[in-house]
Amino acid sequence: MLKKRLVALGLSAILVLGMLVGCGDNEKQAEETKRLTIYSGLMQDHMIKAVEEFEKETGIEVDAVRMSSGEILSRIKAEKENPKASVWFGGPADGFISAKEQGLLEKYESPNAAKIPAEFKDAEDYWTGIYVGYLGLVGNEVLLKEKGVEMPQSWEELLKPEFKGQIIMANPGSSGTAYTALATVVQLMGEEKGLEYMAKLDKQMKTYTKSGTAPGRMAGQGECMVGITFLHDAIKYKEEGMKDIVIAAPKEGTGFEIGSVALIKDGPDQEAAKMFIDWVLTKEAQNIGQTVGSYQFLTNPEASTPEQALTIKDTKLIDYNFKWAGENRGEMVEKWNKAVK
Amino acid sequence: MENLQTSKNSFLKYRLKEMEKIVRDPILFTSILLVMISLVVFIVWPLYEILKESFVSESGVLTLEFYKQALTSSENRRILFNTVGLGVFVGIIATAIAFVFAYADAFLRIKFKKIFNLVSILPIISPPFALAMAFIMLFGQRGIITYKLLGIPDANVYGFKGLASVQILTFFPVAYLLLLGILKKIDPSIEEAARNMGASRGQVFKTIVLPLVKPGILNAFLLVFIQSVADFGNAMVIGGNYTTLSAQVYIQSMGNYDLKGGTALASILLSISILMFVLQKYWIGSKSYVTVTGKPSRSRNLIEENHIRIPIFSICLLVTAFIILLYCLIPIGSFVKVWGIDYTPTMKHYEYIGKMGVKFIKDTTIMALIAMPITGVLGMVIAFLITRKKFIGRRMIEFTSMLAMAIPGTVIGIGYVLAYNERPLMLTGTATIIIISFIFRSMPVGIRSGIVSLQQIDPAIEEAAQDLGASTLKVFTSVTIPLIKSAFFSGLVYSFVRSMTALSAVIFLISARHNILTAEIMNQVDVGRIGVAAGYCTVLIVIVVTVVGIMKLLLSKLGVDTSQSKI
């Protein structure tokens, strides 16, 4: 009987250990060396390169993981009681605005932020812009030629009958990029007219993708004639071998994103995090992007504009109201859903 | 009244006696306790956190507001309809295909069985949206078949057509494995007796085979339905405008930053799955299908009539050829510059993987390997407890362990983040939490196949051992496990494979230090590096095949017969 009990005990101990320890994963919070955890909304290779450079310069060890803005925001929200990461690096500002409102960010005025123009940073220093990307149209030259159609140059031209079933954008509900497009149209035309336009555009759609970068990729692969997405992503695809890509910025004016960086409230290792933020605002750090295929415009005036992006440098931009866009997101998406049904 | 009272009393007494028996058997008692605790902690608690999130407003008041919002929008109602419609459609077709394959495998004398097996396994061992990718390569607007062969200018693969096809191909293998296990166990002597009495093949099939596999067929349908409904990867990649609930849960909670609305939708989705589950219990639970006393007495004489062989064989061959074609595209896609545009051969995608991806590959494999034995043993123990033991809480164990499968991954992911982010269990950001999610995501299938196998074995054998004085542990290890070892082995294999390809739940649990391969593949698809994504898929499939091969080798060295398991 005693032997049995011992066996039982042994078994249960093994099971419990198996359940709880899983793999004897020594998650020692290494206090002695500085470690920094980053959630990043950048492209993977851009993130990795930036992190490598920072490690080289400071000797701080960095763990970084790439996620979409929505995922990062949900993550930070869920981890509010016990934040795992200290820096949110890259991704559109509306996510940051939303996080600021929910009290998930920490105020931080970097000494290097002085150089960044006021329109690219939060007035209360909760987030700072690091790059700017323009929204636009991405076409497939071969498909357009086949049908004998010119590349559309404006929002209005997307409604031409020849584009029926040949336009792709992401779903504003799932994608920050697509929401920027929706907010742009509404700010450009007014709410009523803007939603009317979106309903007409809906008749032209082939499909709505979930992710914001997909429309550019699909246009490049010949899945559709025109995709609506950020132009710097389209330039990247073209460089990577999708040679049929052509880009255009709508001439009525277009919206843009400000990619930002921010300090996460109560995150571990705040000092290292601040060092990182200071560093990404320098011109050297901002110039890294273009070496790994990220062709956004940069917020530090001393940083050099990627030559691939020079063609769209003079794009007409609307006075995009980030505050309005961030605050009305849920409501706008709901209205859009009703309008296109 | 009087009578009722006494019967109630005697019932209670009986239950107490049962409990006493359990408590007196320490191993049984502790394992029941442990199973219960682990289920409560890793399934019930996160679900509770999700419900809490969906029922409690920002200011902490109980409210139905989020459900009202979720159910009143016409879009959500359409999505609900989409989800159920897709699940039923995919469930029926996939189960039918699975049955044809399983029947051909178990009953017919045909060549190429090896290829059928391999092919039906491929969809299981590939990452969640590999097939969707291959489908787009074939049937997209610039697809090889639609554009190059048929010259259709505006092919649209996105939506119900594409999603349903991909789901059928992805989910039928699980049903096939399940059905095959059952068909192989049917004792041929009954059929032969019927044949000797002059019954035709058709009659034998209708009156003997079909009734015996009915619970299996229903189980298979249910399994596919729930997987289809919870499927996230394909819905995201190829669903197009045909939005399903699990994709909407993600869109709502991730895209709209509306966690509460998302969890409300998820609870609705969960109710559908629970409903299906209850239906199945009620439907099958009332019948008993004991057909074997341990093992089939002899191997069956395979059917050789051509009018039966040729049609079935043709169906299998067609499906097989198609799947092989799809899978060839993935490695091919990883060796060309840009699919659909520039077919120059290149190694650059693999160079990229070698530079950037070694850590993902290593981490994922190690974590899946750790989860595998825990899942296998736990699954079989639970199946054994459910089918063979009577104790208070048995139903709860059965219900919760099955529930794990019904929860859409995206939601249990959020649930895990919500639940394990504070004391007593601070697990977010660790590898442990990823491994635990692997275990609880893949265990239900092991339990299910364990239950199906056990239901086919007459408990008398085990009872005999028990009567001769063997303890529960002894009975379990020396009688039960040998009888169901093929189910156990396929449970192990399935667990590893499923962990390697898990995505929807784990995507919330990855941290900067512990990332997984599938999330990285999704990233690459997202940024348009189809070549790199295809390369990762290829690497993943190679790893899975290697590990499964090594396992088979080891097991055959140990004298476990693995020919039953079709991987």
HADDOCK unambig.tbl for C-alpha pairs under 7 A between the chains (distance, minus, plus):
assign (segid A and resid 5 and name CA) (segid B and resid 26 and name CA) 6.40 0.50 0.50
assign (segid A and resid 8 and name CA) (segid B and resid 26 and name CA) 6.42 0.50 0.50
assign (segid A and resid 8 and name CA) (segid B and resid 27 and name CA) 4.93 0.50 0.50
assign (segid A and resid 8 and name CA) (segid B and resid 30 and name CA) 6.99 0.50 0.50
assign (segid A and resid 12 and name CA) (segid B and resid 30 and name CA) 6.73 0.50 0.50
assign (segid A and resid 21 and name CA) (segid B and resid 432 and name CA) 6.30 0.50 0.50
assign (segid A and resid 22 and name CA) (segid B and resid 432 and name CA) 5.10 0.50 0.50
assign (segid A and resid 22 and name CA) (segid B and resid 435 and name CA) 6.52 0.50 0.50
assign (segid A and resid 23 and name CA) (segid B and resid 370 and name CA) 6.82 0.50 0.50
assign (segid A and resid 23 and name CA) (segid B and resid 432 and name CA) 6.59 0.50 0.50
assign (segid A and resid 25 and name CA) (segid B and resid 431 and name CA) 6.68 0.50 0.50
assign (segid A and resid 25 and name CA) (segid B and resid 432 and name CA) 6.95 0.50 0.50
assign (segid A and resid 27 and name CA) (segid B and resid 430 and name CA) 6.93 0.50 0.50
assign (segid A and resid 37 and name CA) (segid B and resid 512 and name CA) 6.55 0.50 0.50
assign (segid A and resid 63 and name CA) (segid B and resid 512 and name CA) 4.92 0.50 0.50
assign (segid A and resid 63 and name CA) (segid B and resid 513 and name CA) 5.79 0.50 0.50
assign (segid A and resid 64 and name CA) (segid B and resid 512 and name CA) 4.66 0.50 0.50
assign (segid A and resid 65 and name CA) (segid B and resid 511 and name CA) 6.44 0.50 0.50
assign (segid A and resid 65 and name CA) (segid B and resid 512 and name CA) 4.44 0.50 0.50
assign (segid A and resid 70 and name CA) (segid B and resid 254 and name CA) 4.56 0.50 0.50
assign (segid A and resid 70 and name CA) (segid B and resid 255 and name CA) 5.05 0.50 0.50
assign (segid A and resid 70 and name CA) (segid B and resid 257 and name CA) 6.35 0.50 0.50
assign (segid A and resid 71 and name CA) (segid B and resid 254 and name CA) 5.47 0.50 0.50
assign (segid A and resid 74 and name CA) (segid B and resid 254 and name CA) 6.25 0.50 0.50
assign (segid A and resid 74 and name CA) (segid B and resid 257 and name CA) 6.51 0.50 0.50
assign (segid A and resid 78 and name CA) (segid B and resid 417 and name CA) 6.32 0.50 0.50
assign (segid A and resid 78 and name CA) (segid B and resid 418 and name CA) 5.71 0.50 0.50
assign (segid A and resid 79 and name CA) (segid B and resid 421 and name CA) 6.22 0.50 0.50
assign (segid A and resid 81 and name CA) (segid B and resid 422 and name CA) 6.93 0.50 0.50
assign (segid A and resid 82 and name CA) (segid B and resid 421 and name CA) 6.29 0.50 0.50
assign (segid A and resid 82 and name CA) (segid B and resid 422 and name CA) 6.73 0.50 0.50
assign (segid A and resid 173 and name CA) (segid B and resid 251 and name CA) 6.06 0.50 0.50
assign (segid A and resid 173 and name CA) (segid B and resid 252 and name CA) 6.93 0.50 0.50
assign (segid A and resid 173 and name CA) (segid B and resid 255 and name CA) 5.42 0.50 0.50
assign (segid A and resid 173 and name CA) (segid B and resid 256 and name CA) 5.59 0.50 0.50
assign (segid A and resid 174 and name CA) (segid B and resid 251 and name CA) 4.65 0.50 0.50
assign (segid A and resid 174 and name CA) (segid B and resid 254 and name CA) 6.85 0.50 0.50
assign (segid A and resid 174 and name CA) (segid B and resid 255 and name CA) 3.79 0.50 0.50
assign (segid A and resid 174 and name CA) (segid B and resid 256 and name CA) 6.43 0.50 0.50
assign (segid A and resid 175 and name CA) (segid B and resid 255 and name CA) 5.84 0.50 0.50
assign (segid A and resid 207 and name CA) (segid B and resid 240 and name CA) 5.26 0.50 0.50
assign (segid A and resid 207 and name CA) (segid B and resid 241 and name CA) 5.65 0.50 0.50
assign (segid A and resid 208 and name CA) (segid B and resid 240 and name CA) 5.87 0.50 0.50
assign (segid A and resid 208 and name CA) (segid B and resid 241 and name CA) 6.06 0.50 0.50
assign (segid A and resid 209 and name CA) (segid B and resid 240 and name CA) 6.17 0.50 0.50
assign (segid A and resid 210 and name CA) (segid B and resid 236 and name CA) 6.29 0.50 0.50
assign (segid A and resid 211 and name CA) (segid B and resid 526 and name CA) 6.83 0.50 0.50
assign (segid A and resid 213 and name CA) (segid B and resid 526 and name CA) 6.57 0.50 0.50
assign (segid A and resid 213 and name CA) (segid B and resid 527 and name CA) 6.28 0.50 0.50
assign (segid A and resid 214 and name CA) (segid B and resid 526 and name CA) 6.27 0.50 0.50
assign (segid A and resid 217 and name CA) (segid B and resid 528 and name CA) 5.59 0.50 0.50
assign (segid A and resid 221 and name CA) (segid B and resid 340 and name CA) 6.30 0.50 0.50
assign (segid A and resid 221 and name CA) (segid B and resid 341 and name CA) 6.88 0.50 0.50
assign (segid A and resid 222 and name CA) (segid B and resid 141 and name CA) 6.39 0.50 0.50
assign (segid A and resid 222 and name CA) (segid B and resid 142 and name CA) 5.60 0.50 0.50
assign (segid A and resid 223 and name CA) (segid B and resid 140 and name CA) 6.37 0.50 0.50
assign (segid A and resid 223 and name CA) (segid B and resid 141 and name CA) 4.77 0.50 0.50
assign (segid A and resid 223 and name CA) (segid B and resid 142 and name CA) 6.13 0.50 0.50
assign (segid A and resid 241 and name CA) (segid B and resid 338 and name CA) 6.27 0.50 0.50
assign (segid A and resid 242 and name CA) (segid B and resid 338 and name CA) 6.85 0.50 0.50
assign (segid A and resid 242 and name CA) (segid B and resid 341 and name CA) 6.82 0.50 0.50
assign (segid A and resid 330 and name CA) (segid B and resid 256 and name CA) 6.11 0.50 0.50
